[in-house]
Amino acid sequence: MTYVIAQPCVDLKDLACVEECPVDCIYEGERMLYIHPDECVDCGACEPVCPVEAIFYEDDVPGEWKSYYTANVEFFDDLGSPGGAAKLGAIAKDHALIAALPPQEHEET
């Protein structure tokens, strides 16, 4: 099991979850963040710090965002398991599901 980042993160990328993650398994794509399913240790530290509540335990992803599980997994198909996001920095790509979305608007806080 793993945690999944869903639609509220698209075009926001707050990075609070990245700072909180003890195993450096949250990677930055062009428009959103992705949790590596094999590197995540299911600690849950990322979930409460997400300001838009975009992070869910795999079994708890709301129905309308179930496809984000696949997007998080498939994002790493060509990257494999790099062993930490800090080594790579921002990755100049997104999963096709995310890339196809229109720009997302977020309220200013």
C-alpha positions as CSV (number, residue, x, y, z in Angstrom):
1,M,0.0,0.0,0.0
2,T,1.0,3.6,-0.6
3,Y,-0.1,7.2,-0.4
4,V,-1.4,8.9,-3.6
5,I,-1.5,12.5,-4.6
6,A,-4.7,13.6,-6.4
7,Q,-6.2,16.4,-8.4
8,P,-6.1,19.2,-5.8
9,C,-2.3,19.2,-6.1
10,V,-2.4,19.9,-9.9
11,D,-0.8,23.4,-10.6
12,L,-0.3,24.0,-6.9
13,K,2.8,21.9,-5.8
14,D,2.9,23.4,-2.2
15,L,6.0,21.2,-1.3
16,A,5.1,21.0,2.4
17,C,4.7,17.2,2.0
18,V,8.2,17.0,0.4
19,E,9.7,18.7,3.4
20,E,7.8,16.4,5.8
21,C,8.6,13.1,4.0
22,P,11.3,11.2,5.9
23,V,12.2,8.9,3.0
24,D,12.3,11.5,0.2
25,C,9.8,9.6,-2.0
26,I,7.7,12.6,-3.2
27,Y,8.9,13.7,-6.7
28,E,8.1,16.9,-8.5
29,G,6.7,16.8,-12.0
30,E,5.9,19.8,-14.1
31,R,2.3,20.3,-12.8
32,M,2.0,18.2,-9.7
33,L,3.8,16.0,-7.2
34,Y,4.0,12.2,-7.3
35,I,4.6,9.6,-4.5
36,H,6.8,6.7,-5.6
37,P,4.8,3.6,-4.7
38,D,7.9,1.4,-4.0
39,E,9.8,4.0,-2.0
40,C,6.9,5.2,0.2
41,V,7.0,3.5,3.7
42,D,3.3,4.4,4.5
43,C,4.2,6.6,7.4
44,G,1.5,9.1,6.6
45,A,3.6,12.2,7.6
46,C,2.8,13.9,4.3
47,E,-1.0,13.7,4.5
48,P,-1.7,16.1,7.4
49,V,0.6,18.9,6.1
50,C,-1.0,19.1,2.6
51,P,-2.8,22.4,2.6
52,V,-5.4,21.3,-0.1
53,E,-5.9,17.7,1.2
54,A,-4.7,16.1,-2.0
55,I,-2.9,13.2,-0.3
56,F,-4.8,10.0,0.4
57,Y,-4.0,6.5,1.5
58,E,-4.4,4.2,-1.5
59,D,-7.6,2.6,-0.3
60,D,-9.1,6.0,0.7
61,V,-8.8,7.9,-2.6
62,P,-12.2,9.4,-3.5
63,G,-13.9,7.7,-6.4
64,E,-13.6,10.7,-8.7
65,W,-9.8,10.6,-8.3
66,K,-9.2,6.8,-8.4
67,S,-7.3,7.3,-11.7
68,Y,-4.6,9.3,-9.8
69,Y,-3.4,6.0,-8.3
70,T,-2.5,4.8,-11.7
71,A,-1.0,8.2,-12.6
72,N,1.3,8.1,-9.6
73,V,2.5,4.6,-10.4
74,E,2.9,5.1,-14.1
75,F,4.8,8.4,-13.6
76,F,7.8,6.2,-12.5
77,D,7.6,3.7,-15.4
78,D,10.6,5.2,-17.2
79,L,12.3,6.5,-14.0
80,G,12.4,3.2,-12.1
81,S,13.3,3.7,-8.5
82,P,15.8,6.5,-8.2
83,G,16.1,6.2,-4.5
84,G,15.1,9.7,-3.5
85,A,13.6,12.8,-5.1
86,A,16.4,15.2,-4.0
87,K,18.8,13.5,-6.4
88,L,16.6,14.3,-9.4
89,G,15.1,17.7,-8.6
90,A,12.1,18.7,-10.7
91,I,11.3,16.3,-13.5
92,A,10.3,17.9,-16.8
93,K,7.2,15.7,-17.4
94,D,3.8,14.7,-16.0
95,H,1.6,11.7,-16.4
96,A,-0.6,12.0,-19.5
97,L,-3.7,12.3,-17.3
98,I,-2.2,15.4,-15.6
99,A,-0.8,16.9,-18.8
100,A,-4.2,16.7,-20.5
101,L,-6.0,18.7,-17.7
102,P,-6.8,22.4,-18.3
103,P,-5.0,24.8,-15.9
104,Q,-6.3,24.4,-12.4
105,E,-7.2,27.5,-10.4
106,H,-6.5,27.7,-6.7
107,E,-7.8,30.3,-4.2
108,E,-5.2,32.6,-2.8
109,T,-4.6,32.0,0.9
